[in-house]
Amino acid sequence: MAQGDRAAKVADRIKEVIAKRLEKGLRDPRLGFVTITDVRVTGDLQHASVFFTVYGSEEERAESALALKAATGLLRTEVGKNLNTRLTPSLEFIPDAIPENAASIEELLREAQERDNEARAAAANATYAGDEDPYVKPRDFDDDDDDDDDDDEAPEDADGR
């Protein structure tokens, strides 16, 4: 698992380097407010997938993706300078679906809340369809009832036996 640990360390370092470089700024006016969310590196450390999100509209996201694609060479050079590996990994920028997933989860939670409220409102006005407690309960036998139970025994013969 040592190679997986190394890939994870390299991925973290690439994330830091790219984030710092984006913080300094690129000379591309298309680049919006970009956040690097994750970096995944292959086991041989030759390819890195960089996941990013952009704060803003769909148009701003598309423009920022184009700006990152145009700046891939510059960012790869920056990564190569700050990474202690024999080869500098190629970079691929992938828009992260976190905002869309979060919006769909929020929509599902809102819908579930509405259904819960409807169920509570229906339960508040609900009445039982039959008896309030439809289950048969065992009878309680009292001591004075035991005298009356003698009739249940076998009938006596005419001789009284």
N, C-alpha and C positions, 0 to 999 in steps of 0.2 A: 504493500500500500504506500510505499515511500514515493513512488512516482506520482500517485494521486495527490500526495501532500505537496510535492514540489510544484505540480501543476496549479494547485490551489494558491500557493504562495506567489507564483508568477502571475496568476490572474489578479490577485489582490494588488500586486505592484503595478501591473498595467492599468488597473482601475485608478490608482492614485496618480500615476503619471499623466494619464489622459485628462483626469479631472483638474489637475493643477494647470495643465496647458490650456484647457478651455476656460479656466478661471482668469488666466492672464488675458485671454481673448485671441480671437483669430481676426484676420482682416476681411472677413466675409460678412457683409451686412445682412445676409439671409439667416445667419445663425441666431436663434432665439435663446430662451432660457432653457438650456439643456442640462439634464441630470443623468449621470451614468449610474444605472441601477445594478448592473451585474456584468461580469466578464467571465467567459468560459473558455478555457484553453484545452486544446487536444492533448492527448498523452505524450506525443512527441514534441510538444511545445512549438509547433510550426504554424499553428493557426489559432487566432483568438476571435471569438464572437463577442462583440461589445454591445450590450443592451442599453438603450437610452430612452428617456422620456423627455417630452418638450411641453412646457407650460404654455398653453395658448390654444388657438383655434386649430382646426384641421389643416388650414392653409399654412399656418406657421410651422406646424409639425412637418409638413411636406417640404417646405423651404429649408428647414433646419436639417432634414435628412439629406437633402441635396448638398448643403454646405458641408456636412460631415463627410459625405462621399468624396467631395472635391478636396477636402483637407486630409484624406486618408494617408497620403504619402508623407506630409508634414508630421502628422501624429505618429506614424510608424517610425520616422527618423527620431522623434523625441523619445519614443519608447526604447528604441535601440540604444540611445545614449545612456539611458538610466537603468537598463536591464543588464544583468551580468550573465548573459547566455551567449552561446556560440552563434546561434542564429536569431535574428529578430523575427518574431511571428508576424504573419500577414494579419491585417485587421479587417474585420467585417462589421459594419454598424447595422444593428437590427433594432427597429422601433419596438419598444417593450409595450405589451398590451395591458399594463397595470391600470391606466386610467379607464380604459374600456371595461376591464373586469370589475374594477371598483364600482363603476356606474351601474353595471348590470347587477352586482350584488346588492347595492343600495336599493335598486328598483325591486328586486325580489324581497328584500327585508320590508320595504314599504308595503308591498302587496300582502305579505304575510301579516303585518300589523293590522291592515284593513280587515282581513279575513278574521283575525282574532277579535277585533272590535265588533264585527257583525255577529260572530258566534256568541260573544258575551251579551250583546243586546238581545239576541234570540233566546238565550238561556234565562235572562232576567224575566221575561214574560211567559216562560214555558210552564205548563202544568203537566201533571202526570196523566198518562192516557188511561190507566186503570186505577187500581188501588195504589195508595201511596207506597205501601210496602207489599208487593205481590208475593213474597215468599211465605210458604207455610211454616209456621212455628210449631215446635213440639208443645203438646198440651201439658199444663201443669196439673199434676194429680195432688189433690189435697188429702189429708188423713180422713176426713169425714166422707169423702167420696168412696173410700175403700169399702164401706158398709154397703153401698149401693151396687158395688161390683159383684156381689155374691150371686146376682141373677145371671151373670155370665158363665157361671160354672155349669158343669153337666147336670141335667135334670135328675131328680131323685126318682126311683121307682115307686110304684104304688105302695109298696111295702115300707117305704121310707129308708130304704137302704142306699 
